[in-house]
Amino acid sequence: MFSGGPSMNVLILSCNTGQGHNSVADAIAEVVEDRGHQCEVVDALRFISDRTSKIMSWGHSFIYCHCPKVFTVGYSVAEKHPKSLDEGSPAYWLFARGSEDLYAYCKEQNYDAIICAHVFSALMLTDVRNNYDYNVPGYFVATDYTSYPGVQWSVLDSYFIPDENLSGDYEGKSTVVTGIPVQQRFFKEMDRAAIRQSLGIPEDKQYVLMMCGSMGCGPMTDVTKRIVSGMDENTVLSIVCGTNQRLYNRLSSAYEDNPQVIVHGYVQNIPQMMAAADICVTKPGGISTSEAMTMGLPMVLVDAVAGCEDYNMHYFQDLDGAVAAKNPKEIAELCLELLADKDRLAKMRRNLLAHRKNGAAIICDYLLEQMK
């Protein structure tokens, strides 16, 4: 569907360090292409080398899932020592290694705009603009409800941020409030009764959806055990394990004889599951929380990994769209307490829906406006 006006060719530079950045990139690309324009999503790390991309992707996933304290400490060190990512740092030098190839690629493809969905790609594009004759408009899109260590060293035209109250995190930058982009299927109206029927969830049952990201991280086994031991016969629990096959096998075996517990691996019908659910138990990733907000689904947040997720957690707590706990016992208690408080759940839904934004559509509109 072409919206009229000038046609544009957009590059989105993501990084394979967590699926959230790719998810935001894909959400923007979906709208840009649906309106009749060209859009390409590329892993920025590949311009350094394919090996670098694979190592950083594997390292991020391993540390995030198996050594969350190391991840937390690393993020904290980067926050407290911002020069660890400035132009003279070893990290910046690594990203700058890909600048020449990135510049050549961009020149060849003749892009009208470049969007960076990760701080690493933002620093790479900044280095291109500093060292080559390349002035195509460049933008940064946040994938969490905060800024990031290193963003202050990037020099781009505008920064797409989730909320106007976060503009102070981007001091000295030109910001545009867009929300965090999610796929358009999360905005579609759905028949809750029909969705529940298709999922095998009785209309008169309370439905809890539990997921902890594409990698299936977090204390899901203990949380599941606590919720199951406390819920009554009118509650159904679905668990999405993502790509964590070991977790899927463990939980499937443990609850194969319990009809109130449904265990899934990697799924592609999250919007339908959210539409059917009363509560979502999830880690406070920027994308999963934004998807739940778009659906108006109250959250119980699993405080498993700090870093940027800490800021996401506090953002949704401040909205009164979520509650949070670190201990599996407390997480289960919060979940069961919310199920028993229909008025609180209704208020949380209203709070979330009042703040949802169609980030991908807003960004596409903005890019077109800049081309006039």
Secondary structure by P-SEA (a helix, b strand, c coil): cccccccbbbbbbbbcccaaaaaaaaaaaaaaaaabbbbbbbcccccccaaaaaaaaaaaaaaacccaaaaaaaaaaaaacccccccccaaaaaaacaaaaaaaaaaaacccbbbbccaaaaaaaaaaaacccccccccccccccccccccccccccbbbbccccccccccccccccccccccccccccccaaaaaaaacccccbbbbbbbcccccccaaaaaaaaaaacccccbbbbbbbccaaaaaaaaaaaccccccbbbbccccaaaaaaaacccccccccaaaaaaaaaacccccccccccaaaaaaaaaaaaaccccccccaaaaaaaaaaaaacaaaaaaaaaaaaacccaaaaaaaaaaaaaac
